[in-house]
Amino acid sequence: MDADTYKPGAGDLIDGCYELTDSLGKGGMAHVWRAREVPGGREVAVKFLSHDSEALNCLAPHERAAELTVRKARFRREAGLLGALDHPGITELYGSGSHQGVPYIAMRLVTGMSLRTFLDEHNPLPLAAAIAVAVQAAEALACAHTLPVVHRDLKPANIMIDDGGTVVLIDFGIAKPLRADATRHTAHGSTLGTRGYLAPEQLLELEPTARTDIYCFGCIFYELLTGKPPFPLGAESGLTDKHLHEAPLPPSVYAAGLPEVIDDLLMRMLAKKPERRPAVDEVLEVLAPFRPGPGDPEPRPRTRPDPTAPLRRPPDSALHPRPAPAVPPAASAPGEEEWLDTRAVEQLCTQAESEITSGEPGDAAGRLRGLTARVRKEWGERRPLVRRVWQGAADGLRLAGDFGSAARLYQGIDDDLIHGEGPAERAERAVIRLRLAECRLVFGELETVITAVDTAGHTAAGLPPELAAWVETVRRGVDAQLTARLAAPGRMEA
């Protein structure tokens, strides 16, 4: 039996591990089943790649074969991404493979309802419930962006609220790693995503970035707050033009009493140019004062499920992005029960800098990451050793490929830890901004990187020769990466 003839059915045992029980739904590219894990009895969701969709059956044989090749590649990539993403707001991967020629993915079964159904049943939402959904979704999105991965199909139907109120992002079927070496599958003319929730750059078939997800998420957040999307979905004519050129009305027009800071945040999330949109970290920062917290009352009117519950009654493992790796024990690592020892921290920095120079950050760089908050708290923002710890931690994360976490540290150094306007400070600031731009390049923020490279060149021209050479060395390295990225095809890929 091959992929063209096998159809999943109740009672089928998939790879000897998952017994199918009932169908949960079928779309254009996949069919999802509820299944029982054997042995153990745990309920899981098993997603099969569809080989018999109407869109495929309408194609000529050679076109159908080519499209199936693309879909299989996306399916494999989705399994890989789910295996790499570790967050309670993203479905865990349990297993993947091929059964009788049909690729499948086994993952956590999310019971509850889609955000689409939730919004249809509860409109308008209490502000606390809307913020709770937005915060949980943004935390899951932050995890994906740290990898970095862009979802590319955020919409209410691809967000679940489970029975306990936890918000879960689903369907990473067209998600894309934001790496220069990411495999490309789709040709020009294949706009991916869902009508009404597409960012302008998706409509123009340009390369997606993390800010692409921010626009799509902004459309969802707008609907959470107002009960309607920023532009009417029923208007067949003109919807694309509105997303490309027209600014929506501020959500406060429909949601009386909406805090001005949230009104401003949402309008920036829906900016037409990606570089004008906030990063997901800023979204979370703005929403933090408004999120429900432990001990808060249940919002009225009540909703079932209640998305505020995980924030009002957080479990032991709070719903937050992956915690930083534990600091490995070492003789030179200061203990939590004592004040930091300057000499020990200096030695740790020296070890980490040696690892970073070799291109292989190890235990010392990892221990620095665990000390960033502590050194700032104990020693303040003006002590040079604090800046040294932060830079060592950031450099280690960057070399290890955790560009999201590295960018946050570089931004913190630029914002708070470099003081003065002398030649040394200007050179250090230029290098930190170049390293931040290097991280942003991975997220596809090309205009930001171009500006940083140009600005560093002007800065270097006004520095003493030794400092100028330092800045120029880093600038040329980032510029070479930028040039390679600009030379790559600029159209949206699958």
C-alpha positions as CSV (number, residue, x, y, z in Angstrom):
1,M,0.0,0.0,0.0
2,D,1.5,3.4,-0.9
3,A,0.7,7.1,-0.1
4,D,-1.8,7.4,-2.9
5,T,-4.0,4.6,-1.6
6,Y,-3.5,4.6,2.2
7,K,-6.1,6.5,4.1
8,P,-5.8,6.8,7.9
9,G,-8.7,5.1,9.8
10,A,-9.9,4.4,13.3
11,G,-8.1,1.4,14.8
12,D,-5.0,1.8,12.6
13,L,-1.7,1.3,14.5
14,I,0.9,3.8,13.3
15,D,4.4,2.5,13.5
16,G,3.4,0.2,16.3
17,C,3.1,3.3,18.6
18,Y,-0.1,5.2,18.0
19,E,-3.6,3.7,17.7
20,L,-5.9,6.1,15.9
21,T,-9.3,6.7,17.6
22,D,-11.1,9.5,15.8
23,S,-10.5,12.3,13.3
24,L,-10.0,15.8,14.6
25,G,-10.1,17.6,11.3
26,K,-8.8,17.8,7.8
27,G,-7.4,20.8,5.9
28,G,-5.8,21.4,2.6
29,M,-2.4,20.0,3.6
30,A,-2.9,17.7,6.6
31,H,-5.3,15.4,8.4
32,V,-5.2,15.3,12.2
33,W,-6.3,12.3,14.3
34,R,-6.7,11.7,18.0
35,A,-4.7,8.6,19.0
36,R,-3.7,6.5,22.0
37,E,-0.1,5.9,22.6
38,V,0.9,2.3,22.9
39,P,2.0,1.4,25.5
40,G,1.0,3.8,28.2
41,G,-2.4,5.0,26.9
42,R,-1.5,8.7,26.7
43,E,-3.7,10.6,24.2
44,V,-1.8,12.3,21.4
45,A,-2.5,14.1,18.2
46,V,-1.2,12.5,15.0
47,K,-0.9,14.8,12.0
48,F,-0.7,13.1,8.5
49,L,0.3,14.8,5.3
50,S,-2.6,14.8,2.9
51,H,-2.0,13.3,-0.5
52,D,-5.5,13.6,-1.9
53,S,-6.6,17.2,-1.4
54,E,-8.7,18.9,-4.0
55,A,-5.8,21.3,-4.8
56,L,-3.4,18.4,-5.4
57,N,-5.9,16.4,-7.5
58,C,-6.4,19.4,-9.8
59,L,-2.7,19.4,-10.8
60,A,-1.1,17.6,-13.7
61,P,0.9,14.5,-12.7
62,H,4.3,16.2,-12.8
63,E,3.0,19.3,-11.0
64,R,1.4,17.1,-8.3
65,A,4.7,15.3,-7.8
66,A,6.6,18.6,-7.5
67,E,4.1,20.0,-5.0
68,L,4.2,16.8,-2.9
69,T,7.9,17.1,-2.7
70,V,7.6,20.6,-1.4
71,R,4.9,19.6,1.1
72,K,7.0,16.7,2.4
73,A,9.9,19.0,2.9
74,R,7.8,21.4,4.9
75,F,6.4,18.5,6.9
76,R,9.9,17.3,7.9
77,R,10.8,20.9,8.8
78,E,7.8,21.3,11.0
79,A,8.8,18.1,12.9
80,G,12.3,19.5,13.3
81,L,11.1,22.8,14.6
82,L,8.7,21.3,17.1
83,G,11.5,19.2,18.4
84,A,13.6,22.3,18.9
85,L,11.0,24.6,20.5
86,D,10.5,24.0,24.2
87,H,7.6,26.0,25.6
88,P,4.3,25.2,27.2
89,G,2.6,27.4,24.7
90,I,3.9,25.3,21.7
91,T,2.9,21.7,21.1
92,E,5.6,19.2,22.0
93,L,6.9,16.7,19.4
94,Y,6.4,13.1,20.6
95,G,7.6,11.4,17.4
96,S,7.6,11.5,13.6
97,G,8.1,9.2,10.7
98,S,6.3,7.7,7.7
99,H,3.5,5.1,7.8
100,Q,2.8,3.2,4.6
101,G,4.3,6.0,2.6
102,V,2.4,8.9,4.4
103,P,4.5,11.2,6.6
104,Y,3.2,11.8,10.1
105,I,3.9,13.9,13.2
106,A,2.8,12.8,16.7
107,M,2.5,15.7,19.2
108,R,0.7,16.8,22.3
109,L,-3.0,16.8,22.1
110,V,-4.4,20.2,22.9
111,T,-8.0,20.0,24.2
112,G,-10.2,23.0,24.4
113,M,-11.1,25.4,21.6
114,S,-9.5,27.5,18.9
115,L,-9.2,31.2,19.5
116,R,-11.5,31.6,16.5
117,T,-14.2,29.7,18.3
118,F,-13.4,31.5,21.6
119,L,-13.8,34.9,20.0
120,D,-17.0,33.9,18.2
121,E,-18.5,32.8,21.6
122,H,-17.1,35.7,23.8
123,N,-17.4,39.1,22.2
124,P,-16.5,41.5,23.5
125,L,-13.8,40.1,25.8
126,P,-13.0,41.6,29.2
127,L,-9.7,43.5,28.9
128,A,-8.0,41.1,31.4
129,A,-8.9,38.1,29.2
130,A,-7.7,39.8,26.0
131,I,-4.4,40.7,27.6
132,A,-4.0,37.2,29.1
133,V,-4.4,35.7,25.6
134,A,-2.0,38.2,24.1
135,V,0.7,37.7,26.8
136,Q,0.6,33.9,26.6
137,A,0.7,33.9,22.8
138,A,3.6,36.5,22.8
139,E,5.6,34.4,25.3
140,A,5.3,31.4,23.0
141,L,6.2,33.6,20.0
142,A,9.2,34.9,21.8
143,C,10.5,31.3,22.3
144,A,10.1,30.7,18.5
145,H,11.8,34.0,17.6
146,T,14.8,33.2,19.9
147,L,15.5,30.0,17.8
148,P,14.9,32.0,15.5
149,V,11.8,30.8,13.7
150,V,9.0,32.9,12.1
151,H,5.6,31.2,12.2
152,R,4.2,33.0,9.1
153,D,0.6,31.9,9.6
154,L,-0.6,33.4,12.8
155,K,-4.4,33.7,12.9
156,P,-7.1,32.8,15.5
157,A,-7.6,29.4,14.0
158,N,-3.9,28.5,14.7
159,I,-4.1,29.5,18.4
160,M,-5.7,27.1,20.9
161,I,-6.9,27.8,24.4
162,D,-6.8,24.5,26.3
163,D,-9.3,23.5,29.0
164,G,-7.1,25.0,31.7
165,G,-6.8,28.4,29.9
166,T,-3.3,27.9,28.5
167,V,-2.8,29.5,25.1
168,V,-1.0,27.3,22.6
169,L,0.4,28.2,19.1
170,I,-0.2,25.4,16.7
171,D,0.5,24.6,13.0
172,F,4.1,25.4,12.3
173,G,3.5,23.8,8.8
174,I,4.8,26.9,6.9
175,A,7.1,28.2,9.7
176,K,10.6,29.1,8.5
177,P,14.0,29.2,10.3
178,L,15.5,32.6,9.9
179,R,19.0,31.4,8.8
180,A,20.9,32.2,5.7
181,D,21.4,28.5,5.1
182,A,17.7,27.6,5.6
183,T,16.4,25.3,2.8
184,R,14.2,27.0,0.3
185,H,11.2,25.3,-1.3
186,T,8.8,27.7,-2.9
187,A,9.0,29.6,-6.1
188,H,7.8,33.2,-6.8
189,G,4.1,33.6,-6.8
190,S,3.4,31.4,-3.8
191,T,2.1,33.7,-1.1
192,L,2.0,31.8,2.2
193,G,-0.3,32.6,5.1
194,T,-4.0,33.4,5.5
195,R,-5.9,36.2,3.9
196,G,-6.8,38.9,6.3
197,Y,-3.8,38.2,8.6
198,L,-0.9,38.7,6.2
199,A,1.8,41.3,6.7
200,P,2.5,43.7,3.8
201,E,5.8,42.0,3.0
202,Q,4.0,38.7,2.7
203,L,1.5,40.2,0.2
204,L,4.5,41.5,-1.7
205,E,6.3,38.1,-1.5
206,L,9.3,39.6,0.2
207,E,11.5,37.7,2.7
208,P,9.7,37.3,6.1
209,T,11.3,38.4,9.4
210,A,10.3,38.2,13.0
211,R,8.5,41.5,12.5
212,T,6.3,39.7,10.0
213,D,4.8,37.7,12.8
214,I,4.4,40.9,14.8
215,Y,2.1,42.3,12.2
216,C,0.0,39.2,12.0
217,F,-0.1,39.0,15.8
218,G,-1.2,42.7,15.8
219,C,-4.2,41.8,13.7
220,I,-5.1,39.1,16.2
221,F,-4.5,41.4,19.2
222,Y,-6.7,44.1,17.6
223,E,-9.5,41.6,17.3
224,L,-9.0,40.5,20.9
225,L,-9.5,44.1,22.1
226,T,-12.2,45.3,19.7
227,G,-14.1,42.2,18.6
228,K,-13.2,42.8,15.0
229,P,-10.1,42.6,12.8
230,P,-8.3,45.8,11.7
231,F,-9.9,45.5,8.2
232,P,-13.2,43.7,7.5
233,L,-12.5,40.2,6.3
234,G,-15.7,40.0,4.2
235,A,-14.6,42.7,1.8
236,E,-13.2,40.7,-1.1
237,S,-12.2,43.8,-3.0
238,G,-9.7,46.1,-1.4
239,L,-8.5,44.0,1.5
240,T,-5.0,43.6,0.1
241,D,-4.8,47.3,-0.7
242,K,-5.8,48.1,2.9
243,H,-3.1,46.0,4.4
244,L,-0.6,47.5,2.0
245,H,-1.5,51.1,2.3
246,E,-4.2,52.0,4.8
247,A,-3.8,52.5,8.5
248,P,-6.6,51.0,10.6
249,L,-8.5,53.1,13.1
250,P,-7.0,53.0,16.5
251,P,-8.5,50.2,18.6
252,S,-9.6,52.7,21.2
253,V,-12.2,53.9,18.7
254,Y,-14.0,50.6,19.4
255,A,-12.7,49.8,22.9
256,A,-13.6,52.7,25.2
257,G,-11.1,53.2,28.0
258,L,-8.3,51.3,26.4
259,P,-5.0,52.4,28.0
260,E,-3.2,54.8,25.6
261,V,0.1,52.8,25.8
262,I,-1.7,49.7,24.5
263,D,-3.4,51.8,21.8
264,D,0.0,53.1,20.7
265,L,1.6,49.6,20.9
266,L,-1.0,48.0,18.6
267,M,-0.7,50.8,16.0
268,R,3.1,50.3,15.9
269,M,2.6,46.5,15.6
270,L,0.5,47.2,12.5
271,A,3.0,49.5,10.9
272,K,3.5,48.9,7.2
273,K,7.3,48.9,7.4
274,P,8.7,46.0,9.4
275,E,11.5,48.0,11.0
276,R,8.9,50.3,12.6
277,R,7.2,47.5,14.4
278,P,8.3,46.5,18.0
279,A,10.0,43.3,18.7
280,V,8.1,40.7,20.7
281,D,10.1,41.5,23.8
282,E,8.9,45.1,23.7
283,V,5.3,43.8,23.3
284,L,5.7,41.8,26.5
285,E,7.3,44.7,28.3
286,V,4.4,47.1,27.4
287,L,1.8,44.5,28.4
288,A,3.5,43.5,31.7
289,P,1.7,46.1,33.9
290,F,-1.7,45.0,32.6
291,R,-1.4,41.2,32.7
292,P,-3.4,39.4,35.4
293,G,-1.4,38.2,38.3
294,P,-1.6,35.8,41.2
295,G,-4.5,36.6,43.5
296,D,-6.4,38.7,40.9
297,P,-10.1,38.0,40.7
298,E,-11.7,36.1,37.8
299,P,-12.7,38.7,35.1
300,R,-16.3,39.4,34.4
301,P,-18.1,38.3,32.4
302,R,-16.7,34.8,32.9
303,T,-15.3,32.9,29.9
304,R,-14.8,29.1,29.6
305,P,-12.0,28.4,29.2
306,D,-10.5,31.2,31.2
307,P,-7.2,32.4,29.7
308,T,-6.4,34.4,32.8
309,A,-6.3,31.3,35.0
310,P,-2.7,30.3,34.2
311,L,-1.5,33.8,35.1
312,R,-3.7,34.2,38.2
313,R,-2.9,30.7,39.4
314,P,0.5,29.9,37.9
315,P,1.7,26.3,38.3
316,D,5.2,25.5,39.6
317,S,6.6,25.8,36.1
318,A,5.3,29.2,35.1
319,L,4.2,29.9,31.6
320,H,7.4,31.7,30.4
321,P,9.9,31.1,27.7
322,R,12.6,28.5,28.3
323,P,14.7,29.3,31.3
324,A,18.4,30.0,30.9
325,P,20.6,26.9,31.3
326,A,21.7,26.2,34.8
327,V,25.1,27.6,35.7
328,P,27.5,24.7,35.9
329,P,29.2,24.3,39.3
330,A,32.8,25.3,39.4
331,A,35.4,26.3,42.0
332,S,35.7,29.8,40.6
333,A,31.9,30.4,40.5
334,P,30.7,32.6,43.3
335,G,28.0,31.0,45.6
336,E,24.5,32.5,45.8
337,E,24.8,32.7,49.6
338,E,27.8,35.1,49.5
339,W,28.6,38.5,47.9
340,L,30.3,38.3,44.5
341,D,34.1,38.2,44.6
342,T,35.7,40.6,42.2
343,R,38.8,38.5,41.5
344,A,36.7,35.3,40.9
345,V,34.5,37.1,38.4
346,E,37.5,38.6,36.6
347,Q,39.0,35.1,36.3
348,L,35.7,33.8,35.0
349,C,35.6,36.6,32.4
350,T,39.2,35.8,31.3
351,Q,38.3,32.1,30.8
352,A,35.1,33.0,28.9
353,E,37.0,35.5,26.7
354,S,39.5,32.8,25.9
355,E,36.7,30.4,24.9
356,I,35.1,33.1,22.7
357,T,38.4,33.9,21.0
358,S,38.7,30.3,20.1
359,G,35.2,30.3,18.6
360,E,33.9,27.7,21.1
361,P,32.1,29.2,24.1
362,G,32.0,26.7,26.9
363,D,31.3,26.5,30.7
364,A,32.8,29.8,31.6
365,A,30.7,31.7,29.0
366,G,27.7,29.8,30.3
367,R,28.4,30.8,33.9
368,L,28.7,34.5,32.8
369,R,25.2,34.3,31.5
370,G,24.0,33.1,34.9
371,L,25.7,36.1,36.5
372,T,24.4,39.0,34.4
373,A,21.4,40.0,36.5
374,R,23.4,39.4,39.8
375,V,26.4,41.6,38.9
376,R,24.2,44.4,37.8
377,K,22.1,44.2,41.0
378,E,25.2,44.1,43.3
379,W,27.5,46.4,41.5
380,G,25.3,48.8,39.6
381,E,25.5,49.9,36.0
382,R,28.8,51.9,36.0
383,R,31.3,49.4,37.0
384,P,33.3,48.2,33.9
385,L,33.4,44.6,35.2
386,V,29.6,44.5,34.9
387,R,29.8,45.5,31.2
388,R,32.6,42.9,30.7
389,V,30.3,40.1,32.2
390,W,27.4,41.1,30.0
391,Q,29.5,41.3,26.8
392,G,31.1,37.9,27.5
393,A,27.7,36.4,28.1
394,A,26.3,38.0,24.9
395,D,29.3,37.0,22.8
396,G,29.0,33.4,24.0
397,L,25.3,33.2,23.2
398,R,25.9,34.7,19.8
399,L,28.5,32.2,18.9
400,A,26.3,29.4,20.2
401,G,23.5,30.5,17.9
402,D,21.1,31.9,20.5
403,F,20.8,35.2,18.7
404,G,17.6,36.3,20.4
405,S,19.1,36.1,23.9
406,A,22.4,37.6,22.7
407,A,20.5,40.6,21.2
408,R,18.7,41.3,24.5
409,L,22.1,41.5,26.3
410,Y,23.7,43.6,23.6
411,Q,20.7,46.0,23.7
412,G,21.0,46.2,27.5
413,I,24.7,47.1,27.3
414,D,24.0,49.8,24.7
415,D,21.1,51.2,26.7
416,D,22.5,51.1,30.2
417,L,26.1,50.0,30.6
418,I,28.2,52.2,28.4
419,H,28.7,55.7,29.9
420,G,30.7,58.6,28.5
421,E,31.5,59.9,25.0
422,G,35.2,59.5,24.9
423,P,36.9,57.6,22.0
424,A,37.0,54.3,23.9
425,E,33.3,54.5,24.8
426,R,32.3,55.5,21.2
427,A,34.3,52.6,19.8
428,E,32.8,50.1,22.3
429,R,29.3,51.4,21.6
430,A,29.9,51.0,17.9
431,V,31.1,47.4,18.3
432,I,28.2,46.5,20.6
433,R,25.7,47.9,18.0
434,L,27.4,46.0,15.3
435,R,27.1,42.8,17.3
436,L,23.4,43.6,17.9
437,A,23.0,44.2,14.2
438,E,24.7,40.8,13.5
439,C,22.0,39.2,15.6
440,R,19.2,41.2,13.9
441,L,20.5,40.1,10.5
442,V,19.6,36.5,11.4
443,F,16.0,37.8,12.0
444,G,16.0,39.3,8.5
445,E,16.0,43.0,9.7
446,L,18.2,44.1,6.8
447,E,17.5,47.9,6.9
448,T,18.5,48.0,10.6
449,V,21.7,46.2,9.8
450,I,22.5,48.5,6.8
451,T,22.1,51.5,9.1
452,A,24.3,50.0,11.8
453,V,27.1,49.2,9.3
454,D,27.0,52.6,7.8
455,T,27.0,54.4,11.2
456,A,29.9,52.3,12.4
457,G,31.9,53.3,9.4
458,H,31.3,57.0,10.2
459,T,32.2,56.4,13.8
460,A,35.5,54.6,12.9
461,A,36.6,57.5,10.7
462,G,36.7,59.8,13.8
463,L,38.5,57.5,16.1
464,P,42.2,57.1,16.9
465,P,43.9,54.5,14.6
466,E,43.9,51.5,17.1
467,L,40.3,52.0,18.1
468,A,39.3,52.6,14.5
469,A,41.0,49.4,13.4
470,W,39.0,47.5,16.1
471,V,35.7,48.9,14.9
472,E,36.5,48.4,11.2
473,T,37.4,44.7,11.8
474,V,34.0,44.0,13.3
475,R,32.2,46.2,10.8
476,R,33.8,44.4,7.8
477,G,32.7,41.1,9.3
478,V,29.1,42.1,9.7
479,D,29.1,43.8,6.3
480,A,30.3,40.6,4.6
481,Q,27.4,38.7,6.2
482,L,25.0,41.5,5.1
483,T,26.3,41.4,1.5
484,A,25.8,37.6,1.4
485,R,22.3,38.0,2.7
486,L,21.4,40.7,0.2
487,A,22.8,38.6,-2.6
488,A,20.3,35.8,-1.7
489,P,16.9,35.7,-3.5
490,G,14.7,38.3,-1.9
491,R,11.4,36.6,-2.4
492,M,9.4,34.8,0.2
493,E,10.4,31.1,0.5
494,A,8.7,28.2,2.1
